[in-house]
């Protein structure tokens, strides 16, 4: 049971989530939220960057961000973030304001921020014990 899409981004997610054979099969037959939950304690000791979009229609990213950063009031806490980045001890959160699920891939600049993070993880071969923040010096023009 789901509501019908009304906005363009909702139609896009609905179409590709239900019409693509591989995606549809995975989402409707193989995906269970309870089996795919990743708790903070599961990622401790690992280098992790979580990417969230403020207007995500699939998950409550404000609640996820508050949980990950330990914030009581998500709106007040994010106001001092530099470039939408929260840096923790091995856990970084990258916040894209006014974007929906997957829209970070729409422009070269936003996509480049993700590419730089993945590149840094790959090049530095980060070990859980010596985890340096992959968010440092992430600048894309």
N, CA, C and O of each residue as an XYZ file, in Angstrom:
564
protein
N       0.858     -1.167      0.000
C       0.000      0.000      0.000
C       0.900      1.224      0.000
O       1.722      1.400      0.899
N       0.745      2.050     -0.989
C       1.535      3.275     -1.047
C       0.696      4.366     -1.692
O      -0.272      4.093     -2.403
N       1.084      5.590     -1.433
C       0.335      6.697     -2.030
C       0.835      6.945     -3.441
O       1.982      6.643     -3.770
N      -0.031      7.493     -4.264
C       0.330      7.768     -5.648
C       1.251      8.985     -5.707
O       1.060      9.954     -4.972
N       2.242      8.927     -6.580
C       3.149     10.078     -6.712
C       2.418     11.286     -7.287
O       1.545     11.152     -8.145
N       2.786     12.459     -6.804
C       2.173     13.697     -7.296
C       3.201     14.657     -7.884
O       2.861     15.461     -8.753
N       4.438     14.589     -7.432
C       5.470     15.504     -7.903
C       6.421     14.767     -8.844
O       6.465     13.537     -8.861
N       7.172     15.527     -9.618
C       8.069     14.934    -10.617
C       9.080     13.976     -9.988
O       9.302     12.883    -10.509
N       9.691     14.376     -8.879
C      10.680     13.507     -8.239
C      10.040     12.226     -7.705
O      10.677     11.173     -7.697
N       8.791     12.307     -7.263
C       8.081     11.118     -6.794
C       7.775     10.180     -7.954
O       7.893      8.963     -7.815
N       7.382     10.738     -9.101
C       7.124      9.919    -10.293
C       8.410      9.219    -10.749
O       8.385      8.049    -11.133
N       9.514      9.935    -10.704
C      10.800      9.367    -11.107
C      11.171      8.167    -10.233
O      11.526      7.106    -10.746
N      11.088      8.341     -8.921
C      11.404      7.240     -8.013
C      10.420      6.088     -8.161
O      10.812      4.921     -8.122
N       9.157      6.413     -8.328
C       8.137      5.377     -8.490
C       8.375      4.579     -9.761
O       8.311      3.349     -9.753
N       8.649      5.281    -10.848
C       8.848      4.610    -12.129
C      10.053      3.668    -12.089
O       9.940      2.487    -12.416
N      11.200      4.202    -11.686
C      12.409      3.380    -11.701
C      12.418      2.334    -10.594
O      13.068      1.297    -10.725
N      11.707      2.595     -9.514
C      11.623      1.616     -8.435
C      10.677      0.471     -8.737
O      10.808     -0.611     -8.166
N       9.719      0.701     -9.637
C       8.738     -0.351     -9.911
C       8.827     -0.928    -11.314
O       8.319     -2.023    -11.556
N       9.449     -0.235    -12.231
C       9.490     -0.690    -13.625
C      10.778     -1.408    -14.010
O      10.751     -2.318    -14.839
N      11.896     -1.016    -13.425
C      13.150     -1.699    -13.726
C      13.111     -3.084    -13.084
O      12.895     -3.209    -11.878
N      13.317     -4.109    -13.884
C      13.145     -5.478    -13.417
C      14.026     -5.816    -12.208
O      13.543     -6.405    -11.241
N      15.282     -5.458    -12.254
C      16.178     -5.782    -11.148
C      15.851     -5.010     -9.887
O      15.826     -5.575     -8.794
N      15.600     -3.719    -10.038
C      15.278     -2.879     -8.885
C      13.948     -3.310     -8.285
O      13.829     -3.469     -7.070
N      12.959     -3.496     -9.132
C      11.636     -3.892     -8.664
C      11.686     -5.209     -7.897
O      11.119     -5.321     -6.810
N      12.359     -6.193     -8.459
C      12.461     -7.495     -7.796
C      13.140     -7.366     -6.433
O      12.685     -7.944     -5.445
N      14.219     -6.612     -6.392
C      14.948     -6.448     -5.139
C      14.106     -5.734     -4.096
O      14.027     -6.181     -2.951
N      13.475     -4.626     -4.479
C      12.694     -3.854     -3.517
C      11.457     -4.598     -3.026
O      11.130     -4.550     -1.840
N      10.773     -5.283     -3.932
C       9.510     -5.899     -3.551
C       9.649     -7.326     -3.032
O       8.758     -7.798     -2.327
N      10.715     -8.017     -3.349
C      10.854     -9.418     -2.933
C      12.023     -9.676     -1.990
O      12.000    -10.652     -1.241
N      13.036     -8.828     -2.011
C      14.255     -9.130     -1.262
C      14.652     -8.070     -0.226
O      15.570     -8.297      0.562
N      13.981     -6.931     -0.218
C      14.391     -5.852      0.682
C      13.455     -5.776      1.884
O      12.241     -5.637      1.738
N      14.039     -5.868      3.061
C      13.281     -5.733      4.300
C      14.039     -4.752      5.187
O      15.218     -4.956      5.474
N      13.363     -3.683      5.623
C      14.022     -2.659      6.422
C      14.724     -3.262      7.632
O      15.843     -2.870      7.961
N      14.075     -4.209      8.293
C      14.659     -4.802      9.502
C      15.987     -5.502      9.213
O      16.857     -5.563     10.082
N      16.145     -6.025      8.011
C      17.391     -6.707      7.639
C      18.477     -5.742      7.174
O      19.637     -6.133      7.039
N      18.113     -4.497      6.932
C      19.058     -3.541      6.351
C      19.362     -2.350      7.251
O      19.928     -1.354      6.802
N      18.990     -2.454      8.504
C      19.278     -1.377      9.449
C      20.750     -1.441      9.846
O      21.281     -2.512     10.141
N      21.387     -0.297      9.846
C      22.781     -0.202     10.260
C      22.835      0.767     11.441
O      22.631      1.969     11.269
N      23.107      0.256     12.621
C      23.150      1.069     13.827
C      24.538      1.689     13.999
O      25.521      1.208     13.436
N      24.597      2.771     14.791
C      25.882      3.440     15.043
C      26.922      2.487     15.613
O      28.096      2.539     15.247
N      26.478      1.619     16.512
C      27.466      0.706     17.108
C      28.007     -0.298     16.098
O      29.082     -0.862     16.301
N      27.269     -0.527     15.007
C      27.739     -1.442     13.957
C      28.899     -0.856     13.151
O      29.694     -1.596     12.572
N      28.992      0.472     13.118
C      30.017      1.105     12.289
C      31.162      1.699     13.105
O      32.093      2.271     12.538
N      31.104      1.570     14.426
C      32.193      2.074     15.261
C      33.474      1.322     14.926
O      33.464      0.104     14.747
N      34.561      2.052     14.845
C      35.841      1.448     14.502
C      36.059      1.336     13.004
O      37.068      0.788     12.561
N      35.121      1.849     12.224
C      35.243      1.847     10.767
C      35.151      3.286     10.270
O      34.526      4.133     10.910
N      35.767      3.554      9.145
C      35.656      4.870      8.522
C      34.391      4.884      7.675
O      34.255      4.099      6.736
N      33.476      5.771      8.008
C      32.182      5.800      7.332
C      31.794      7.241      7.039
O      31.951      8.122      7.884
N      31.286      7.471      5.837
C      30.674      8.744      5.497
C      29.239      8.461      5.105
O      28.978      7.656      4.211
N      28.309      9.124      5.774
C      26.884      8.972      5.490
C      26.436     10.215      4.742
O      26.712     11.337      5.168
N      25.743     10.016      3.625
C      25.260     11.125      2.806
C      23.747     11.198      2.948
O      23.042     10.214      2.722
N      23.252     12.386      3.330
C      21.820     12.584      3.541
C      21.327     13.776      2.740
O      22.059     14.746      2.538
N      20.082     13.700      2.286
C      19.440     14.798      1.566
C      18.258     15.293      2.394
O      17.460     14.492      2.881
N      18.145     16.597      2.553
C      17.156     17.163      3.469
C      15.711     16.882      3.074
O      14.846     16.793      3.945
N      15.435     16.741      1.792
C      14.053     16.549      1.334
C      13.794     15.130      0.843
O      12.942     14.918     -0.020
N      14.511     14.174      1.378
C      14.366     12.767      0.979
C      12.944     12.293      1.270
O      12.441     12.464      2.381
N      12.298     11.694      0.260
C      10.923     11.228      0.450
C      10.860      9.753      0.845
O       9.773      9.216      1.059
N      12.005      9.100      0.941
C      12.011      7.682      1.298
C      12.286      7.487      2.786
O      11.608      6.698      3.443
N      13.261      8.189      3.313
C      13.614      8.043      4.725
C      13.628      9.410      5.410
O      13.783     10.440      4.754
N      13.466      9.407      6.727
C      13.489     10.631      7.516
C      14.947     10.982      7.819
O      15.505     10.555      8.831
N      15.544     11.755      6.938
C      16.972     12.050      7.061
C      17.289     12.961      8.245
O      18.395     12.910      8.782
N      16.342     13.787      8.654
C      16.586     14.631      9.831
C      16.733     13.763     11.081
O      17.596     14.017     11.921
N      15.892     12.748     11.197
C      15.990     11.831     12.340
C      17.290     11.028     12.271
O      17.944     10.814     13.291
N      17.660     10.589     11.076
C      18.902      9.830     10.908
C      20.101     10.706     11.257
O      21.012     10.270     11.960
N      20.096     11.943     10.762
C      21.190     12.867     11.063
C      21.309     13.146     12.551
O      22.412     13.169     13.097
N      20.171     13.358     13.211
C      20.183     13.605     14.653
C      20.721     12.388     15.396
O      21.503     12.525     16.337
N      20.305     11.208     14.977
C      20.781      9.968     15.602
C      22.297      9.816     15.434
O      23.005      9.512     16.394
N      22.783     10.028     14.225
C      24.211      9.833     13.953
C      25.096     10.843     14.674
O      26.187     10.507     15.134
N      24.620     12.079     14.769
C      25.444     13.135     15.364
C      25.186     13.329     16.853
O      25.910     14.070     17.518
N      24.158     12.667     17.377
C      23.822     12.811     18.791
C      23.169     14.140     19.106
O      23.216     14.595     20.249
N      22.557     14.774     18.112
C      21.933     16.085     18.288
C      20.553     15.947     18.923
O      19.818     15.003     18.634
N      20.209     16.899     19.789
C      18.861     16.929     20.358
C      17.902     17.631     19.412
O      16.776     17.178     19.209
N      18.347     18.729     18.839
C      17.519     19.501     17.910
C      18.261     19.589     16.588
O      19.185     20.389     16.438
N      17.859     18.773     15.638
C      18.559     18.654     14.359
C      18.670     19.990     13.637
O      19.735     20.308     13.107
N      17.605     20.777     13.602
C      17.614     22.047     12.867
C      18.647     23.002     13.464
O      19.430     23.602     12.728
N      18.655     23.145     14.768
C      19.611     24.057     15.403
C      21.040     23.545     15.275
O      21.968     24.327     15.067
N      21.212     22.252     15.397
C      22.555     21.677     15.356
C      23.221     21.840     13.990
O      24.431     22.056     13.923
N      22.452     21.741     12.898
C      23.052     21.791     11.565
C      23.357     23.208     11.105
O      24.046     23.393     10.102
N      22.859     24.206     11.814
C      23.057     25.581     11.362
C      24.531     25.987     11.361
O      24.908     26.882     10.605
N      25.365     25.366     12.174
C      26.787     25.740     12.234
C      27.687     24.811     11.423
O      28.910     24.951     11.453
N      27.102     23.883     10.713
C      27.911     22.984      9.880
C      28.548     23.773      8.747
O      27.900     24.614      8.125
N      29.802     23.500      8.485
C      30.492     24.146      7.377
C      30.261     23.328      6.115
O      30.637     22.157      6.051
N      29.645     23.939      5.117
C      29.361     23.278      3.840
C      28.538     22.003      4.000
O      28.671     21.084      3.192
N      27.688     21.928      5.030
C      26.846     20.757      5.213
C      27.611     19.519      5.630
O      27.220     18.404      5.288
N      28.699     19.702      6.368
C      29.533     18.568      6.774
C      29.616     18.509      8.299
O      29.907     19.509      8.955
N      29.358     17.334      8.844
C      29.583     17.070     10.255
C      30.683     16.029     10.343
O      30.597     14.969      9.723
N      31.716     16.335     11.116
C      32.853     15.416     11.231
C      32.890     14.822     12.630
O      32.941     15.541     13.628
N      32.865     13.505     12.682
C      32.961     12.800     13.955
C      34.247     12.001     14.005
O      35.165     12.241     13.221
N      34.316     11.066     14.909
C      35.486     10.213     15.064
C      35.308      8.972     14.192
O      34.804      7.951     14.659
N      35.718      9.058     12.938
C      35.542      7.949     12.001
C      34.208      7.959     11.295
O      34.000      7.195     10.353
N      33.290      8.818     11.736
C      31.970      8.939     11.119
C      31.772     10.378     10.668
O      31.792     11.298     11.486
N      31.582     10.571      9.378
C      31.283     11.893      8.833
C      29.893     11.852      8.228
O      29.474     10.832      7.680
N      29.175     12.970      8.331
C      27.852     13.083      7.728
C      27.888     14.247      6.751
O      28.250     15.367      7.114
N      27.514     13.976      5.521
C      27.460     14.995      4.474
C      25.990     15.280      4.204
O      25.237     14.371      3.855
N      25.574     16.533      4.361
C      24.179     16.946      4.283
C      23.960     17.813      3.046
O      24.623     18.835      2.873
N      23.032     17.404      2.189
C      22.675     18.181      1.007
C      21.308     18.810      1.229
O      20.282     18.129      1.236
N      21.320     20.120      1.408
C      20.094     20.864      1.678
C      19.224     20.933      0.422
O      19.732     21.118     -0.684
N      17.920     20.785      0.600
C      16.910     20.934     -0.460
C      17.015     19.900     -1.575
O      16.539     20.147     -2.683
N      17.621     18.762     -1.311
C      17.668     17.700     -2.312
C      16.821     16.525     -1.863
O      16.611     16.305     -0.670
N      16.336     15.769     -2.853
C      15.555     14.567     -2.599
C      16.461     13.348     -2.755
O      17.640     13.478     -3.083
N      15.915     12.196     -2.524
C      16.649     10.934     -2.607
C      17.301     10.774     -3.987
O      16.605     10.741     -5.001
N      18.607     10.675     -4.022
C      19.330     10.444     -5.270
C      19.620     11.677     -6.106
O      20.339     11.577     -7.100
N      19.090     12.835     -5.740
C      19.318     14.036     -6.548
C      20.755     14.541     -6.469
O      21.150     15.397     -7.260
N      21.531     14.031     -5.538
C      22.932     14.420     -5.432
C      23.696     14.033     -6.698
O      24.748     14.603     -6.990
N      23.170     13.068     -7.444
C      23.835     12.617     -8.668
C      23.463     13.461     -9.888
O      23.974     13.216    -10.981
N      22.584     14.445     -9.720
C      22.086     15.223    -10.856
C      23.092     16.215    -11.426
O      23.065     16.488    -12.626
N      23.971     16.758    -10.603
C      24.924     17.744    -11.118
C      26.358     17.278    -10.873
O      26.641     16.530     -9.937
N      27.225     17.731    -11.721
C      28.641     17.348    -11.639
C      29.260     17.794    -10.313
O      30.036     17.049     -9.714
N      28.927     18.990     -9.855
C      29.508     19.531     -8.625
C      29.135     18.670     -7.418
O      30.002     18.295     -6.629
N      27.853     18.359     -7.277
C      27.420     17.555     -6.127
C      27.950     16.130     -6.224
O      28.413     15.563     -5.235
N      27.882     15.566     -7.402
C      28.386     14.210     -7.635
C      29.890     14.156     -7.362
O      30.401     13.161     -6.848
N      30.585     15.231     -7.709
C      32.025     15.308     -7.490
C      32.404     15.225     -6.024
O      33.450     14.674     -5.683
N      31.571     15.763     -5.159
C      31.845     15.669     -3.719
C      31.848     14.205     -3.278
O      32.691     13.790     -2.484
N      30.909     13.438     -3.795
C      30.855     12.009     -3.451
C      32.038     11.256     -4.046
O      32.637     10.402     -3.392
N      32.363     11.579     -5.284
C      33.493     10.921     -5.950
C      34.780     11.166     -5.168
O      35.582     10.249     -4.992
N      34.981     12.390     -4.701
C      36.190     12.704     -3.930
C      36.265     11.906     -2.632
O      37.345     11.476     -2.226
N      35.137     11.709     -1.991
C      35.113     10.927     -0.753
C      35.477      9.478     -1.046
O      36.313      8.893     -0.357
N      34.855      8.902     -2.062
C      35.150      7.509     -2.427
C      36.609      7.371     -2.844
O      37.280      6.412     -2.462
N      37.100      8.328     -3.627
C      38.499      8.296     -4.069
C      39.443      8.312     -2.868
O      40.411      7.553     -2.824
N      39.161      9.172     -1.906
C      40.025      9.265     -0.730
C      40.017      7.950      0.051
O      41.063      7.494      0.513
N      38.839      7.341      0.197
C      38.775      6.035      0.868
C      39.619      5.005      0.125
O      40.334      4.221      0.748
N      39.540      5.004     -1.191
C      40.268      4.016     -2.000
C      41.772      4.261     -1.998
O      42.551      3.326     -1.811
N      42.182      5.498     -2.203
C      43.598      5.827     -2.319
C      44.325      5.646     -0.992
O      45.427      5.099     -0.958
N      43.726      6.093      0.080
C      44.410      6.036      1.366
C      44.319      4.666      2.013
O      45.040      4.391      2.973
N      43.450      3.801      1.510
C      43.317      2.474      2.104
C      43.091      2.557      3.593
O      43.785      1.904      4.373
N      42.124      3.355      3.988
C      41.906      3.650      5.400
C      41.664      2.395      6.230
O      40.841      1.546      5.886
N      42.396      2.303      7.319
C      42.231      1.204      8.262
C      41.344      1.672      9.408
O      41.388      2.846      9.774
N      40.539      0.780      9.981
C      39.651      1.187     11.069
C      40.364      1.873     12.227
O      39.813      2.801     12.819
N      41.559      1.445     12.557
C      42.263      2.007     13.706
C      42.827      3.390     13.405
O      42.854      4.248     14.288
N      43.274      3.618     12.188
C      43.917      4.883     11.834
C      43.013      5.740     10.961
O      43.477      6.387     10.022
N      41.769      5.741     11.262
C      40.792      6.421     10.420
C      40.965      7.937     10.463
O      40.800      8.566     11.508
N      41.294      8.500      9.326
C      41.333      9.945      9.168
C      40.072     10.334      8.425
O      39.541      9.538      7.651
N      39.595     11.517      8.642
C      38.361     11.943      8.007
C      38.546     12.092      6.504
O      39.416     12.845      6.065
N      37.731     11.377      5.691
C      37.828     11.529      4.245
C      37.227     12.845      3.773
O      37.303     13.171      2.589
N      36.628     13.606      4.692
C      35.980     14.852      4.317
C      36.963     16.011      4.250
O      36.627     17.061      3.700
N      38.154     15.855      4.786
C      39.077     16.980      4.762
C      39.487     17.292      3.324
O      39.703     16.392      2.512
N      39.585     18.543      3.040
C      39.991     19.020      1.718
C      39.083     18.528      0.599
O      39.548     18.308     -0.520
N      37.802     18.351      0.880
C      36.860     17.946     -0.167
C      36.303     19.212     -0.795
O      35.344     19.796     -0.290
N      36.904     19.631     -1.891
C      36.454     20.828     -2.593
C      36.290     20.497     -4.064
O      37.207     19.971     -4.696
N      35.126     20.803     -4.607
C      34.860     20.551     -6.020
C      34.399     21.853     -6.638
O      33.483     22.499     -6.129
N      35.020     22.238     -7.718
C      34.609     23.488     -8.366
C      33.668     23.212     -9.507
O      33.215     24.143    -10.172
